[in-house]
Structure formats: structure tokens, C-alpha cells
Amino acid sequence: MKTVGILLESFMDWGGGIDFISNLTLALQKKAKSNNIKLVFLNNEFNYMRLVGPKRKLIKFKELYINKLFNIHRERKPICFQEFKSIKYFHYNTKDDLQKIIDKKQISSLLFAVNDGFKDLNISVFCYLFDCQHKYFPEYFPDDEIKNRDLYFLKMIKTYSKIIVVANSVKSDLVKFYDANPDQIYNLPFAPILNSIYLKNNIQCLKKYNLPKRFFIISNQFWIHKNYETAFRAIAELIKDDDYKDVKLICTGKMEDYRKPDYINELNKLIKELNLENQIICLGFIPKIDQIEIMKYAIALIQPTLFEGGPGGGSVWDALSLGIYSILSDINTNLEIKNELAIFFHAKDPINLATKMKEVINTNYIKKTDKELIDKSEKNIQVLGNYLYSIILDK
């Protein structure tokens, strides 16, 4: 039996990362059952290597000695992965710990390494690389972060012969900017998987939000590159027509970007300039189940982003899996999506976006039944599972 380790490090710190690993695990688990593959979760929860100074020394001491002495944190699967009851969870503190687990469980492959700390293991390791946004929008990054990103990509490409990405545009960029071998890069197919929990009627959780009757939704963290300005200007354009004066825009997600702390203030200023105080509702970071329930009642999801590491980002994945229209900017990464519910507008063009919004409002669309959504999701699970299985077997 082949045993595959799924590395959770760095994916546990953000909702999108948890969703990403959960969906890929679900797809691989379905394939594993019929192909004699065993899966295990591996996680270095408290990675003191990320820290500096006295804090690093304290955490290192705690993890290496105190926790080990009292056997704390071992074999404790995170709540977000409890649904995978058949998959064992192992926590490791050091590389020696990890090697012991690999030897004991006879692990032959590791998926989703995000640092070069696994290079000396005598097994097949697949690293995961994100996007090259800093190459296209250097103005969004401090000089030292650009330098560190370049060094990181070069190191990972040199260290690992197998690289997983989630967009063909990322693969092209790794070849273009870092001279990566295209044959070493595996681009996962865009195959939205439905979380069946989202099909339940959770309308009771919406009472506290006092939602309008007609609205669009954006569900992103407020990063600069998400291009909220275009969406806000599109709403201003839309409501010039009396038929759409009641239509509002709801935004969910963390309202911060460390690269530009004043960005939210600039957006609030734009809202006032456009007289949209009653048209745009920013809810901030809310529970995922609430966000999904709001999305289910939206006219459509809007994704105005100027750059993505994967087609549409996580919110489009969710929307399409639920049979909800998504209006996306026509950047190359987004254009990789082939779905009848994906509609594209010219990036940075609010008038074109407003036109697409009107088109969706006036479309006589009958939402798919739960069975249709589940059937489509099952097909996508098979597509994604087949691909993951094929790259694991690829020598």
C-alpha cells in the first residue's frame, strides 16, 4: 500500500488555505479508496523557525522539551479536518520527528511542501508555489519583500523537481521569470467541489445582517490587487438607471492590507465621493457559513481582482460550486475558467462591469437543484482526484 503525507503547514493560518487542503484531500481520498492508497496528515503547528529573537528560543524550548515531556499536541487533529475520520493526524516538532513518522508509517510521498526543509528526505516531495504577483505589481510590495520572494521561488525550484500550482498562468510565470522546467510543474485542474454543508438552509444566521432584497457580493480580503475601486464605480454607474436604484453591493472579508494600511480609508473616501454610503455594505470578516449563506441569496458574485494565483480565487470556487453567477475580471488566470456561469468584464472598466451586472439581473436563470449541484461536484472530485493520483504515480 502506498502512503501519502499531506503537509498542513502554512495552510492552517487562513480560511482559503484550509478550504484548499480540504478540497484536495476530499478528491484524493475518493481516489485512494479504490487504489490502495493511505493518506495521513502531517503538521508542524508551532514552527519556531518562522520566529526570531527571544520568542524563537522560548517556543523552540517549549516545543522540543516541555511539550515532548508531557506528550502535548501529538495526535490531535485540528477541528477543521475532523470530517476526515479515516485519515490519521501526526504532529512533528523537528525534522527527526518527521523522519521517524515517515519511516514508521512507510510514507512514500509528501504533498504541498512550502519550504525547503524536506529536501533531504529520501521520498518523493511535491512543493506548492503561489503566484508571482510581485513581478506584475512591484508597487504593491516593499523592496525587501520582492527580493525575498525572488529568492524563495529560486530556492524552491532548485530544491524540488515536482511543483504543484493551481493556474497555468503561474506555471508560465515560473518558467518565464525563474527558468523552471515546465515538465516539473503540475497545474491542478479547476474543478470546484461543493461542501454539502452549504446546501443546508442556514437562513436563520442572516437575520442579524438585515440584507437588502437585491444585491451583489464580493468576498475577498481587502487586498490592494482585489480592485474594489472598479466595483464601487460600477455600482455608481448601475444605479444611474432607475430600474436598479435599489441594488446594493455587500462586501465580506478582512478589511486590511499590511502593504498599504491606509487602503481602507481610501476606499471609504471613494464611497463618500460617489455617494454610495447607502449602497455599499461592508460586513468585515464573518463566519464562513454566514458568508456562504449570504452568497446564496446574491444576484451574483463579483470578482474584480487584478491578479490571482488560481482561477477566480476561493470565492469564485464556492460560487460556481453552488450554481451562482460569477462576474470576473478578464485577467489571464480567470480566463482559464470554463463554466457557463462565469461571465467576464474588462478589468478596471466599471462601465463594462455595470453592463455585465445588468445582463445577469435580467437573465431568466433557474438555479440548479441540489442533486444537479452534487452530481457536478462529484464529477469534479473525480477529475481532481484522477489528476492528483496520476502525479503521485508519475516517476
N, C-alpha and C positions, 0 to 999 in steps of 0.2 A: 504493500500500500504506500502511495506517495503522500507525504505530509507537507503541507504548505503553511508557512507562517505569515500572518497578516500583521504588519507593523502599524501600531496605532499612534506612535509618537508624532507630535505636531498636528495631528488631525483632531485631537481631543479639545483643543482650545477654542474652537469656533464651530458654530452650528453647521455651516456649509461643509466643513471637514468631516463631521460626524455623519451627515447625510451621504457624503461621497463614499466613505468607507462602508456604511450600512448597505447602500445600493449595490456596490461591487461585491460585497460579501454575500448578499442575497442571491445575486446572479451566479456566483461561483459555487455557492452551497448547493443550488439546484443541480448544477452540472456534476458536482463532487459525488453526490449520492449514487449516480449511475455510472461513475467512472473510477470507483475505488480510490477516491482522494479524501484525505482527512485534513481539516482546517484547524488552526489554532491561532488565537490572538496573542500578540506579544507587545508589551508596553513598558517603557521606562517612564513612569509617571512623573517622577521628580528628577528631571535631568539637570543635575547641578552643573554640567558642562556649559549650560547656557548662561550661567551667572558669573559674576566677577567679584573679587574682593572678599571681605569677611563673610558675606552671605553665602558665597560659594563654599567656603570652608565649613560653615555650620551645617548647611544642607548635606554636603558630602559626608560629614561625620555622622549625621543623623541617619542617612540612608545606608551607609556602609556598615555601621556598627549598632546603633540603637535599634533601628527597625529590624535588622537582621537578628539581633539578640532576642527580640520578642516576637519575631516572625510576623511583623506587621506589613500590611498591604499585599501580601502574596495571595495569589489565587482569588482575588476579589474583583470580579468582573464589573466594569462600570455600568451604571443603570441603563445608559443609552444602548448597551449591547446585550441586555438581559434577554431580549427576544430570541437570540441565537443560543438556545439552551444546549444544543449538542456540541457547541464549539467551546473548548477549554480555553481559559484565560491564564496567562503567565506573566508575572511582573518580574523584571530584572533590574538590578542596580548597576552592574558592571558588565563589561564585555565577557568576563569569565563566567558570570551568571548566565548570560545568554548562550555561551558556548555549551554549558552544561545542559541547558534546556534543549538545545539543538541536538546534542548527542543522545540524550535520554529519549527524546520523542522522535528521533530519526527524521528531523526536518530536512527536506531536500531543496526547498526554495523559500525565499523571502520576498514578499511584495511590499512596495511603497517605502523604500528607504529614502529618507530626506536629508541624510548627511553621509559623510564618507566613513563613518565608524564601523561599517560592516564589510569593508574591503578585504580583510584578511580571513574571513570565514570561508571554509572550503565547501561552499554550496553556491547555488545559483541565486544571485541577488538582483532584483529589479528595483531601480530607483524611480522616484516620481519627481518630475520637474514641472514647475508652474510656468507662467508666461514671461515674455521679455518686454514688458510694458516700459521699462526704463530706457529701452532703445528708441522708442517712438515718442515718449513724452518725458524727456530728461528734465524738463522744467518742474515736474511733479516730485522730483527726488533730490535730496541733498547730494553733493558730490561724493561724499564718503559712502553713501548707500549705493550709488551707481557702481562705484569701484568694488564694493563688497559683493554686489550681485554678479558682476562680471567674473570675479574670482570664484564665486560659488559655482556658477554654471560651468566654468572651465574645469574646476576640480571634479565635479560630479561626472562630467562627460569623460574625463580622463580615467576616473576611478571605475566606473561601471560600463559594462558592454551592453547592458539592457536597460532601456529608458522607457518609462511609460508617460505619455502625455494624453490630454483629453481634447486636442484640436489639431487638425492638420496644419493650421497656421503656426502653432507652436513648434511643430516638427520642422517646418520650413525655416523658422527663425533660428532654431538651434543649429541647423546646417549652415544658414547664411552668416550668422554672427560668431559662431564658435567652432565652425568646421566639423561639426558632428557627422558621423557616418549615418546616413538615412536608414541603412539596414539595421542599425542598433536601436531604432526608435519605434515604439509601438503606440499607435494612435487608437485609443479606445473609441468604439462607435458611439454615436449619440443615440441613446436608447432609453428614454425616460421611463422610469419604473414607478408605479403607483404604490404609495403606502396605504394599505387598506384602511388604516385608522382614519384617514382623511375622508373616507366615504361616509362615515357616521355623521349623523345630524348633531352638530355641536352649536346650533344656533343660539342656545342659551348664553353662550360666552360672549355674544355680540351685544347684549343689552347695554353693557357699560360703555359702548363706543358711540351709541346714538348715530348710526350710519345714515347717510342720505339715500334716497331712492336710486339715483343713477350716479355711478362713479367708476373711474378707472383707478388702478392701483399700481404703485411702484414699490417693490420690496427689495431694497438693497441697503447696505450700509452707505452712508453719505460720503463716499469717496469722491474726490475731485473728478476722476475719469468717468463717473457714472452720468455726468452731463445732465444734472437736474434742470439747469437753466433752459435747455431746449424744451423740456416737458412743461415747465411753467409757462413759457412763452406760447406753447401750443394751446394750453388751456385758455390763456388770454385771447388767443385767436378764435378758438372754438366758441366761446361764449358771446362773441360779437353777433352771432346768429341767434335770434330769439328762440329758436327751436331747441337750443342747447344750453340756455342760461342756467338751468338747474344742475347741469353736470359738474361733478366735483372730482378732485384728484386726492386720493388717500396715499400717504407715504408711510411705510413702516421700515424700521431698521435703525441701527445706532447712528446718532446724529453727531458724528465726529470723524475727523481725518487728521491723524498726528502730523501729516506733512504740511497741512495748512489749517491750523486751529481756528482761523477766522472765517473759514469757508461757510459755516452755518450762518454766521452773521451776515455774510454777503448774500446768501440765499434769502434770508428773512427780509433784507433790504429790497431785494428784487421783487419779492411778493408784495411788499407795500407799494413799490413803484408801479406795479402792474395792477394795483387794486384787487388783489386776489386773496385778501385776508379771509374772506368767507368761502373761497373756492378751493383752497388747498388745506388739507388736514394732515398734519404730521403727528403720528402716534408714537414715534420713537421705537425703541426695542420692546417688543411684546412677545408673549409666549408663541411658539411656533404653531400650536394648534389654533390659536386665535387668528394668527396671520393667514393661515390656510383657509379658515372659515370665512374671513373677510374676502379673500381672493375668490372664493366660490360664488360670491354674490356680485362680483365686479363685472362690468361690461367687458373688460379685457385687462390683461397685464400690460404695462408699458415698460420696455427696457431700452432706455435712451443712451446706453453706455457707449463710450468711445473706444474702449479696449476691454477684451475679455481673454482669459486663459482657456476657457471652454465655451462652446456654443451657448449663448444666451445667459450663462450663469445659472446658479441654482434655482432662482425664482422662475425662470422660463421652463426648466426641467419640471418643476412642480406644476406649473400652469398647464403645460401640454399633457402631462400625465392625467390631469383632471378634466381634460377636454375643454380648456378655457383658451380663448383667443390670446395671442401674444403679439404685440406690435413692437418690432425690434429695429434698432438702427442697422443700416446695411453695411456694417463693417465686415471684413472678410471672415472672421471667426463665426459671426452669427449666420452668415450666408451658407455655412455648412449644414444648417438645419433644413431638413426636407420634411415638411409637415404642412398639411392644408390649413392648420390653424395658426401658422407663423406668417405674419404679414410684415413687410419691411418698408421702412421710410428712410429718406435721405438723412444721414447723420448730420446734426447741427442745423436742420431745416425745420423750424417749428411750424411753418405753414404746411409743409408736406405731411408732417406728423398730424396736424389738426385734420387734414383731409382724410388720412387713414382712420382716424378716430371716428369721423363721421360715417365712413364706409362701414365700420364694424357696428356702430349704433344702428344703422339702417339695414343690416344684414338679418334676414329671417333665419336665424340659426337655431336649430333644435339640438339641445345638448345631448350628448351620448348617454346611454343608460349605464348604470353601474357595471352591468355584465360586459358591455362593449368596452368600457374602460379597463376592466380586469383582464379581458381577453387580449387587448392590445398590450397591456403591461406584461402579461405572460410571454407574449412573443418577443418583447424587448428583453426580458430576462433571459430568454433562450439565446438571443443574438449576442448579448453581452457575455453571458456565461460561456458560450462557444468560443468567443474570441479570447477570453481570459484563459480558458482551458488550453487553447491552441498555443498561446505564447509560453505557457508553463512547460509544455512539452517540447517547444522549439529549442533545439540544441545549438 
